[in-house]
């Protein structure tokens, strides 16, 4: 069963340059659970926007919404304490049907573990087309995970890089 997050998946719109920037993070307490929530900008947004100017699509949704990365702890039977990472990516095209999403998590020993989820469905939530993935681990991540997403299934594809 999926747990609903206590905040909107569309925290706020980031304006300005989409060059790789440090994540914007905050801690949220809700019903006795602590959520560590980070937003990462799409480093590919400027090139996606330039492509839209050159070759416009009526399905363009923009690319300034960040990836939302939320980490929290849950206790699972037979496993014990588990770290859950929930990632939400808003698509740049309204007609996109699916996304391949790759999440890279830094571990305490400073090695990296990559999780790939293929063909994640794009659904409409609060009027926004988005895809989400949930990853569970027993190792506490260091910092905010990075995300790459390939948007597919519509007339145009887009590559997103949230580092």
C-alpha positions as CSV (number, residue, x, y, z in Angstrom):
1,X,0.0,0.0,0.0
2,X,1.3,3.4,-1.0
3,X,1.6,6.0,1.7
4,X,0.4,9.5,0.7
5,X,2.9,12.2,1.3
6,X,1.9,15.0,3.6
7,X,2.7,17.8,1.1
8,X,1.9,18.5,-2.5
9,X,4.2,16.9,-5.0
10,X,4.4,20.2,-6.7
11,X,6.0,22.3,-3.9
12,X,6.8,25.4,-5.9
13,X,8.0,26.5,-9.3
14,X,11.7,27.4,-9.7
15,X,12.5,30.2,-12.1
16,X,15.7,31.3,-13.6
17,X,18.6,29.2,-14.9
18,X,18.3,25.5,-14.8
19,X,22.0,24.8,-14.5
20,X,22.9,22.1,-11.9
21,X,22.4,23.7,-8.5
22,X,22.6,22.2,-5.0
23,X,19.3,20.7,-3.9
24,X,16.8,22.7,-1.9
25,X,15.9,20.6,1.1
26,X,13.7,20.9,4.2
27,X,12.5,18.6,7.0
28,X,8.8,18.0,7.6
29,X,7.2,16.4,10.6
30,X,3.8,14.8,10.0
31,X,1.9,12.4,12.2
32,X,5.0,11.3,14.0
33,X,7.0,10.7,10.8
34,X,10.0,12.8,9.7
35,X,10.2,13.5,6.0
36,X,13.4,14.8,4.4
37,X,12.2,16.5,1.2
38,X,14.5,17.9,-1.5
39,X,14.0,19.5,-4.8
40,X,16.5,19.3,-7.7
41,X,16.4,21.5,-10.8
42,X,16.6,20.0,-14.3
43,X,20.0,20.8,-15.7
44,X,18.6,20.1,-19.2
45,X,15.8,22.6,-19.0
46,X,17.4,25.4,-20.9
47,X,18.2,23.1,-23.9
48,X,14.6,21.6,-23.8
49,X,13.2,25.2,-23.8
50,X,15.4,26.2,-26.7
51,X,14.2,23.1,-28.6
52,X,10.6,24.1,-27.9
53,X,11.3,27.6,-29.5
54,X,12.9,26.0,-32.6
55,X,10.4,23.1,-32.9
56,X,7.2,24.0,-30.9
57,X,4.9,21.3,-29.6
58,X,1.3,22.1,-28.6
59,X,1.8,19.6,-25.7
60,X,4.7,21.6,-24.1
61,X,4.2,21.7,-20.3
62,X,7.5,23.5,-19.5
63,X,10.5,22.1,-17.6
64,X,10.9,24.4,-14.6
65,X,9.3,22.2,-12.1
66,X,11.9,20.4,-10.0
67,X,12.1,16.7,-9.2
68,X,10.7,16.2,-5.7
69,X,12.7,13.6,-3.7
70,X,11.3,12.6,-0.3
71,X,13.0,10.2,2.1
72,X,11.5,8.8,5.3
73,X,11.7,5.8,7.6
74,X,9.1,3.0,8.0
75,X,9.2,-0.3,9.9
76,X,8.4,-3.3,7.7
77,X,7.6,-6.7,9.2
78,X,10.5,-9.2,8.9
79,X,12.8,-6.4,7.7
80,X,12.7,-3.8,10.4
81,X,13.7,-0.2,9.8
82,X,13.6,0.7,6.1
83,X,14.4,3.9,4.3
84,X,11.9,4.8,1.7
85,X,12.7,7.2,-1.1
86,X,9.8,8.6,-3.1
87,X,10.7,10.5,-6.4
88,X,8.2,12.6,-8.4
89,X,9.1,14.0,-11.9
90,X,6.7,16.3,-13.9
91,X,6.8,15.6,-17.6
92,X,7.6,18.4,-20.1
93,X,5.0,17.2,-22.6
94,X,1.3,16.6,-21.7
95,X,1.1,13.7,-24.1
96,X,3.9,11.7,-22.6
97,X,2.8,8.2,-21.5
98,X,5.7,6.9,-19.5
99,X,9.2,7.6,-18.1
100,X,12.3,5.6,-17.5
101,X,13.6,6.9,-14.1
102,X,17.1,6.3,-12.7
103,X,17.7,7.3,-9.1
104,X,21.3,7.3,-7.7
105,X,21.8,7.2,-4.0
106,X,25.0,7.9,-2.2
107,X,25.6,5.4,0.7
108,X,27.5,6.1,4.0
109,X,30.7,4.6,2.6
110,X,30.5,7.1,-0.3
111,X,29.8,4.5,-2.9
112,X,26.8,5.0,-5.1
113,X,23.8,2.6,-5.8
114,X,21.7,3.1,-8.9
115,X,18.1,2.1,-9.1
116,X,16.4,2.0,-12.6
117,X,12.7,1.8,-13.1
118,X,11.5,1.4,-16.7
119,X,8.1,2.4,-18.2
120,X,6.7,4.2,-15.2
121,X,3.3,5.5,-16.2
122,X,2.7,9.2,-16.5
123,X,-0.5,10.1,-14.7
124,X,-2.3,13.4,-14.2
125,X,-2.2,14.7,-10.6
126,X,-3.6,18.1,-9.7
127,X,-3.6,18.9,-13.4
128,X,0.1,18.0,-13.9
129,X,1.4,15.0,-15.8
130,X,3.9,13.2,-13.6
131,X,5.6,9.9,-13.0
132,X,6.7,8.6,-9.5
133,X,8.9,5.8,-8.2
134,X,9.3,4.4,-4.7
135,X,12.6,2.8,-3.6
136,X,13.2,1.0,-0.3
137,X,16.6,0.3,1.2
138,X,18.0,-0.6,4.5
139,X,20.9,1.8,4.2
140,X,20.6,5.5,5.1
141,X,21.4,7.7,2.0
142,X,23.9,10.5,2.2
143,X,22.5,13.8,0.9
144,X,19.8,14.1,-1.7
145,X,19.7,11.4,-4.4
146,X,20.1,12.4,-8.0
147,X,17.5,11.6,-10.7
148,X,17.6,11.1,-14.5
149,X,14.4,10.6,-16.5
150,X,13.6,9.8,-20.1
151,X,10.1,10.9,-21.1
152,X,8.5,8.7,-23.8
153,X,5.3,7.8,-25.5
154,X,4.2,11.2,-26.9
155,X,5.1,12.9,-30.1
156,X,8.3,14.2,-28.6
157,X,10.8,12.7,-26.0
158,X,12.7,14.6,-23.4
159,X,15.7,13.8,-21.2
160,X,15.9,15.2,-17.7
161,X,18.9,15.5,-15.5
162,X,18.3,16.4,-11.8
163,X,21.8,16.5,-10.3
